[in-house]
């Protein structure tokens, strides 16, 4: 389940799963700076959500074990 969630986040951020060779780089039009900022903000929000859910799950498990 964790790998599926990680794969989903990486696919949403359009992160490639391998180290590209030099042949893999194709000239593309430059993206506006705002696109990069939106992706960085989305990544930060995703990390915050995952960490918050992990802490919440740990606390819920600890409470249920008491």
PyMOL CGO cylinders between C-alpha atoms (Angstrom):
from pymol import cmd
from pymol.cgo import CYLINDER

trace = [
    CYLINDER, 0.00, 0.00, 0.00, 2.83, 2.39, 0.82, 0.3, 1, 1, 1, 1, 1, 1,
    CYLINDER, 2.83, 2.39, 0.82, 4.51, 1.74, -2.54, 0.3, 1, 1, 1, 1, 1, 1,
    CYLINDER, 4.51, 1.74, -2.54, 1.22, 2.35, -4.34, 0.3, 1, 1, 1, 1, 1, 1,
    CYLINDER, 1.22, 2.35, -4.34, 0.79, 5.68, -2.54, 0.3, 1, 1, 1, 1, 1, 1,
    CYLINDER, 0.79, 5.68, -2.54, 4.38, 6.67, -3.32, 0.3, 1, 1, 1, 1, 1, 1,
    CYLINDER, 4.38, 6.67, -3.32, 3.96, 5.67, -6.96, 0.3, 1, 1, 1, 1, 1, 1,
    CYLINDER, 3.96, 5.67, -6.96, 0.75, 7.73, -7.14, 0.3, 1, 1, 1, 1, 1, 1,
    CYLINDER, 0.75, 7.73, -7.14, 2.46, 10.83, -5.71, 0.3, 1, 1, 1, 1, 1, 1,
    CYLINDER, 2.46, 10.83, -5.71, 5.42, 10.45, -8.07, 0.3, 1, 1, 1, 1, 1, 1,
    CYLINDER, 5.42, 10.45, -8.07, 3.16, 9.98, -11.08, 0.3, 1, 1, 1, 1, 1, 1,
    CYLINDER, 3.16, 9.98, -11.08, 1.10, 13.04, -10.13, 0.3, 1, 1, 1, 1, 1, 1,
    CYLINDER, 1.10, 13.04, -10.13, 4.28, 15.09, -9.90, 0.3, 1, 1, 1, 1, 1, 1,
    CYLINDER, 4.28, 15.09, -9.90, 5.48, 13.65, -13.22, 0.3, 1, 1, 1, 1, 1, 1,
    CYLINDER, 5.48, 13.65, -13.22, 8.73, 12.34, -11.72, 0.3, 1, 1, 1, 1, 1, 1,
    CYLINDER, 8.73, 12.34, -11.72, 10.47, 9.72, -13.82, 0.3, 1, 1, 1, 1, 1, 1,
    CYLINDER, 10.47, 9.72, -13.82, 11.43, 6.42, -12.26, 0.3, 1, 1, 1, 1, 1, 1,
    CYLINDER, 11.43, 6.42, -12.26, 14.89, 6.06, -13.77, 0.3, 1, 1, 1, 1, 1, 1,
    CYLINDER, 14.89, 6.06, -13.77, 18.02, 8.03, -14.48, 0.3, 1, 1, 1, 1, 1, 1,
    CYLINDER, 18.02, 8.03, -14.48, 17.72, 9.20, -18.08, 0.3, 1, 1, 1, 1, 1, 1,
    CYLINDER, 17.72, 9.20, -18.08, 20.50, 8.83, -20.59, 0.3, 1, 1, 1, 1, 1, 1,
    CYLINDER, 20.50, 8.83, -20.59, 21.63, 11.79, -22.64, 0.3, 1, 1, 1, 1, 1, 1,
    CYLINDER, 21.63, 11.79, -22.64, 19.53, 10.51, -25.58, 0.3, 1, 1, 1, 1, 1, 1,
    CYLINDER, 19.53, 10.51, -25.58, 16.36, 10.80, -23.50, 0.3, 1, 1, 1, 1, 1, 1,
    CYLINDER, 16.36, 10.80, -23.50, 16.52, 14.60, -23.31, 0.3, 1, 1, 1, 1, 1, 1,
    CYLINDER, 16.52, 14.60, -23.31, 14.48, 16.22, -26.00, 0.3, 1, 1, 1, 1, 1, 1,
    CYLINDER, 14.48, 16.22, -26.00, 14.15, 19.96, -26.44, 0.3, 1, 1, 1, 1, 1, 1,
    CYLINDER, 14.15, 19.96, -26.44, 10.88, 21.17, -24.98, 0.3, 1, 1, 1, 1, 1, 1,
    CYLINDER, 10.88, 21.17, -24.98, 9.47, 24.62, -24.64, 0.3, 1, 1, 1, 1, 1, 1,
    CYLINDER, 9.47, 24.62, -24.64, 10.34, 26.27, -21.36, 0.3, 1, 1, 1, 1, 1, 1,
    CYLINDER, 10.34, 26.27, -21.36, 7.57, 26.07, -18.79, 0.3, 1, 1, 1, 1, 1, 1,
    CYLINDER, 7.57, 26.07, -18.79, 6.58, 29.23, -16.98, 0.3, 1, 1, 1, 1, 1, 1,
    CYLINDER, 6.58, 29.23, -16.98, 8.03, 29.66, -13.52, 0.3, 1, 1, 1, 1, 1, 1,
    CYLINDER, 8.03, 29.66, -13.52, 4.58, 29.41, -11.97, 0.3, 1, 1, 1, 1, 1, 1,
    CYLINDER, 4.58, 29.41, -11.97, 4.29, 25.76, -13.04, 0.3, 1, 1, 1, 1, 1, 1,
    CYLINDER, 4.29, 25.76, -13.04, 7.43, 24.92, -11.09, 0.3, 1, 1, 1, 1, 1, 1,
    CYLINDER, 7.43, 24.92, -11.09, 6.10, 26.74, -8.04, 0.3, 1, 1, 1, 1, 1, 1,
    CYLINDER, 6.10, 26.74, -8.04, 2.78, 24.89, -8.25, 0.3, 1, 1, 1, 1, 1, 1,
    CYLINDER, 2.78, 24.89, -8.25, 4.56, 21.53, -8.44, 0.3, 1, 1, 1, 1, 1, 1,
    CYLINDER, 4.56, 21.53, -8.44, 6.80, 22.41, -5.49, 0.3, 1, 1, 1, 1, 1, 1,
    CYLINDER, 6.80, 22.41, -5.49, 3.77, 23.50, -3.47, 0.3, 1, 1, 1, 1, 1, 1,
    CYLINDER, 3.77, 23.50, -3.47, 1.92, 20.30, -4.41, 0.3, 1, 1, 1, 1, 1, 1,
    CYLINDER, 1.92, 20.30, -4.41, 4.92, 18.21, -3.34, 0.3, 1, 1, 1, 1, 1, 1,
    CYLINDER, 4.92, 18.21, -3.34, 5.17, 20.05, -0.01, 0.3, 1, 1, 1, 1, 1, 1,
    CYLINDER, 5.17, 20.05, -0.01, 1.44, 19.56, 0.63, 0.3, 1, 1, 1, 1, 1, 1,
    CYLINDER, 1.44, 19.56, 0.63, 1.68, 15.85, -0.25, 0.3, 1, 1, 1, 1, 1, 1,
    CYLINDER, 1.68, 15.85, -0.25, 4.59, 15.34, 2.15, 0.3, 1, 1, 1, 1, 1, 1,
    CYLINDER, 4.59, 15.34, 2.15, 2.74, 17.23, 4.90, 0.3, 1, 1, 1, 1, 1, 1,
    CYLINDER, 2.74, 17.23, 4.90, -0.39, 15.13, 4.39, 0.3, 1, 1, 1, 1, 1, 1,
    CYLINDER, -0.39, 15.13, 4.39, 1.53, 11.84, 4.43, 0.3, 1, 1, 1, 1, 1, 1,
    CYLINDER, 1.53, 11.84, 4.43, 3.42, 12.78, 7.60, 0.3, 1, 1, 1, 1, 1, 1,
    CYLINDER, 3.42, 12.78, 7.60, 0.23, 13.99, 9.29, 0.3, 1, 1, 1, 1, 1, 1,
    CYLINDER, 0.23, 13.99, 9.29, -1.57, 10.75, 8.46, 0.3, 1, 1, 1, 1, 1, 1,
    CYLINDER, -1.57, 10.75, 8.46, 1.37, 8.70, 9.73, 0.3, 1, 1, 1, 1, 1, 1,
    CYLINDER, 1.37, 8.70, 9.73, 1.40, 10.56, 13.05, 0.3, 1, 1, 1, 1, 1, 1,
    CYLINDER, 1.40, 10.56, 13.05, -2.39, 10.34, 13.34, 0.3, 1, 1, 1, 1, 1, 1,
    CYLINDER, -2.39, 10.34, 13.34, -2.30, 6.59, 12.65, 0.3, 1, 1, 1, 1, 1, 1,
    CYLINDER, -2.30, 6.59, 12.65, 0.43, 6.04, 15.22, 0.3, 1, 1, 1, 1, 1, 1,
    CYLINDER, 0.43, 6.04, 15.22, -1.50, 7.95, 17.87, 0.3, 1, 1, 1, 1, 1, 1,
    CYLINDER, -1.50, 7.95, 17.87, -4.75, 6.14, 17.03, 0.3, 1, 1, 1, 1, 1, 1,
    CYLINDER, -4.75, 6.14, 17.03, -2.97, 2.78, 17.28, 0.3, 1, 1, 1, 1, 1, 1,
    CYLINDER, -2.97, 2.78, 17.28, -1.40, 3.73, 20.61, 0.3, 1, 1, 1, 1, 1, 1,
    CYLINDER, -1.40, 3.73, 20.61, -4.75, 4.83, 22.00, 0.3, 1, 1, 1, 1, 1, 1,
    CYLINDER, -4.75, 4.83, 22.00, -6.45, 1.62, 20.86, 0.3, 1, 1, 1, 1, 1, 1,
    CYLINDER, -6.45, 1.62, 20.86, -3.73, -0.48, 22.52, 0.3, 1, 1, 1, 1, 1, 1,
    CYLINDER, -3.73, -0.48, 22.52, -4.19, 1.25, 25.88, 0.3, 1, 1, 1, 1, 1, 1,
]
cmd.load_cgo(trace, "trace")
